[in-house]
Amino acid sequence: MLLCERSTQEGLLVSVCDADVLGDTFENGEVSLTVEPEFYDGEEATPEEVVASLSKATVANLVGHDAVGVAVEHGFVEEANVLEFEGTVHAQYLRM
């Protein structure tokens, strides 16, 4: 997985994606999702590193079965809130 952390005025923004989906575009009806390298490219991370980052995040964007699976498994995202695209999954996490 690729992990990127950005500090913003609103808090920590985390993006995580499976390495094999970086740069790809996925469709779901009229909606498309492009895994933009400018946003999602980051350092290789283990599941433990992703969990540590998500635990500090104010907002997180996740793409890919592994990245979203880690977020679901550790209670950051509910499975019912995962969006399915042709070929991948996407979820967002917001701590209020």
C-alpha positions as CSV (number, residue, x, y, z in Angstrom):
1,M,0.0,0.0,0.0
2,L,1.1,3.6,-0.6
3,L,0.6,6.0,2.2
4,C,0.7,9.8,2.1
5,E,0.1,12.2,5.0
6,R,-0.5,15.9,4.6
7,S,-0.9,18.5,7.4
8,T,-3.7,21.0,6.7
9,Q,-5.3,23.8,8.7
10,E,-8.2,21.4,9.4
11,G,-6.0,18.5,10.6
12,L,-4.1,15.5,9.1
13,L,-5.2,14.4,5.6
14,V,-4.3,10.8,4.8
15,S,-4.4,9.0,1.5
16,V,-3.9,5.3,1.0
17,C,-4.1,3.2,-2.1
18,D,-3.0,-0.2,-3.2
19,A,0.1,0.2,-5.3
20,D,-1.4,-1.6,-8.3
21,V,-4.2,0.9,-8.7
22,L,-2.1,4.1,-8.7
23,G,-2.8,6.1,-11.9
24,D,-5.9,4.0,-12.9
25,T,-9.4,5.2,-13.5
26,F,-12.4,3.1,-12.4
27,E,-16.1,3.5,-13.4
28,N,-19.4,3.0,-11.6
29,G,-22.2,4.0,-13.9
30,E,-21.8,7.8,-14.4
31,V,-19.3,8.2,-11.7
32,S,-15.5,7.7,-12.2
33,L,-12.6,7.6,-9.8
34,T,-9.0,8.3,-10.9
35,V,-6.3,7.4,-8.4
36,E,-4.2,10.5,-9.1
37,P,-0.5,10.0,-8.4
38,E,-0.3,13.6,-7.2
39,F,-2.7,12.8,-4.4
40,Y,-2.3,9.1,-3.7
41,D,1.4,8.4,-4.3
42,G,3.4,8.0,-1.2
43,E,5.7,5.7,0.8
44,E,5.2,1.9,0.9
45,A,3.4,1.1,4.1
46,T,2.5,-2.0,6.1
47,P,-1.0,-2.5,7.4
48,E,0.3,-1.5,10.9
49,E,1.6,1.8,9.5
50,V,-1.7,2.5,7.8
51,V,-3.6,1.8,11.0
52,A,-1.3,4.1,12.9
53,S,-1.8,6.9,10.3
54,L,-5.5,6.4,10.2
55,S,-5.7,6.7,14.0
56,K,-4.2,10.2,13.7
57,A,-6.2,11.3,10.6
58,T,-8.9,13.9,10.5
59,V,-9.8,12.9,6.9
60,A,-8.7,9.9,4.9
61,N,-9.3,8.7,1.4
62,L,-8.7,5.0,0.6
63,V,-8.6,3.1,-2.7
64,G,-8.1,-0.6,-3.3
65,H,-9.1,-3.8,-1.7
66,D,-6.1,-4.0,0.7
67,A,-6.3,-0.3,1.8
68,V,-10.0,-0.3,2.3
69,G,-9.9,-3.8,3.9
70,V,-7.4,-2.5,6.6
71,A,-9.7,0.4,7.3
72,V,-12.8,-1.8,7.6
73,E,-10.9,-4.5,9.7
74,H,-9.8,-1.9,12.2
75,G,-13.1,-0.1,12.5
76,F,-12.3,3.2,10.7
77,V,-14.8,2.5,7.9
78,E,-18.1,0.5,8.0
79,E,-18.3,-2.1,5.2
80,A,-21.8,-0.7,4.3
81,N,-20.1,2.7,3.4
82,V,-17.6,1.2,1.0
83,L,-18.2,2.2,-2.7
84,E,-17.6,-0.4,-5.3
85,F,-16.2,0.5,-8.6
86,E,-15.5,-1.8,-11.5
87,G,-12.2,-3.3,-10.4
88,T,-11.7,-1.7,-7.0
89,V,-13.3,-0.2,-3.9
90,H,-13.1,3.3,-2.4
91,A,-13.9,4.7,1.1
92,Q,-13.5,8.0,2.9
93,Y,-13.1,8.5,6.6
94,L,-13.9,11.7,8.5
95,R,-13.3,12.2,12.2
96,M,-15.5,15.0,13.7
